[in-house]
Amino acid sequence: MAHLICRCGNDMWNGESPNDIEFWVYSDKTLDALSFEDSIPFLSLCNKDDYNVWRCPECGRLYVFDEKVSQDKPLWVYRLEE
């Protein structure tokens, strides 16, 4: 469970499960490799080399994390243009 204060000031928390804050983004390569398995356990997805994305429900900013690099600081922050 973690907190993140968005640049707009909104306090985000991923402690509820499920939640509308946290998303997981997997590459096509990862999904293709998993498609050969009969079932895809959730824990096997958590250990893949892909991205954790948080979306602020107030302003729509996206915070992209690569947990191999840092769990505390996002790699990129995207703000909606329109």
C-alpha positions in Angstrom: 0.0 0.0 0.0 1.4 3.4 -1.0 0.4 7.0 -1.1 1.3 9.5 -3.8 0.5 13.2 -3.8 -0.4 14.3 -7.3 1.0 17.5 -8.6 -2.5 18.9 -8.5 -2.6 18.2 -4.8 -4.8 15.1 -4.8 -3.7 12.4 -2.3 -3.8 9.0 -4.0 -3.7 5.7 -2.2 -3.7 2.1 -3.6 -4.7 0.4 -0.4 -8.2 -0.6 -1.5 -8.5 -3.7 -3.7 -9.7 -3.3 -6.3 -9.0 0.4 -6.9 -9.4 3.0 -9.7 -5.9 4.5 -9.1 -3.5 1.7 -10.1 -3.1 0.1 -13.5 -0.6 -2.5 -14.8 0.7 -2.1 -18.4 2.2 -5.1 -20.1 4.1 -5.2 -23.4 2.7 -7.3 -26.2 5.8 -9.4 -25.9 5.0 -10.3 -22.2 1.4 -11.1 -23.1 2.4 -13.2 -26.0 4.8 -15.2 -23.8 2.0 -15.7 -21.3 -0.5 -16.8 -23.9 1.1 -20.2 -24.1 0.2 -21.0 -20.5 -3.1 -22.7 -19.7 -3.9 -20.1 -17.0 -2.3 -16.9 -16.0 -2.0 -16.5 -12.2 -2.0 -12.9 -11.0 1.3 -13.3 -9.2 3.1 -14.3 -12.4 2.0 -10.9 -13.9 3.3 -8.9 -10.9 6.8 -10.3 -11.5 7.0 -9.2 -15.2 9.3 -6.4 -16.4 6.5 -4.0 -17.3 5.0 -0.9 -15.8 2.8 0.2 -12.9 0.7 3.3 -13.7 -1.2 5.5 -11.3 -3.9 7.8 -12.7 -5.1 10.8 -10.7 -8.9 10.8 -10.6 -8.9 14.6 -10.2 -6.7 15.8 -13.1 -6.0 12.7 -15.1 -2.2 12.8 -14.8 -0.5 9.5 -15.3 2.5 8.4 -13.1 4.5 5.6 -14.7 6.7 3.5 -12.4 9.2 0.8 -13.3 9.6 -1.1 -10.0 13.0 -2.5 -11.1 14.3 1.1 -11.1 12.4 2.7 -8.2 9.2 2.1 -6.3 9.2 5.6 -4.9 9.8 7.9 -7.9 8.0 7.7 -11.2 10.0 7.3 -14.4 7.6 9.6 -16.3 4.6 11.9 -15.5 2.1 12.6 -18.2 -0.5 15.5 -18.2 -3.5 15.6 -20.4 -3.2 18.3 -23.1 -6.9 18.5 -23.8 
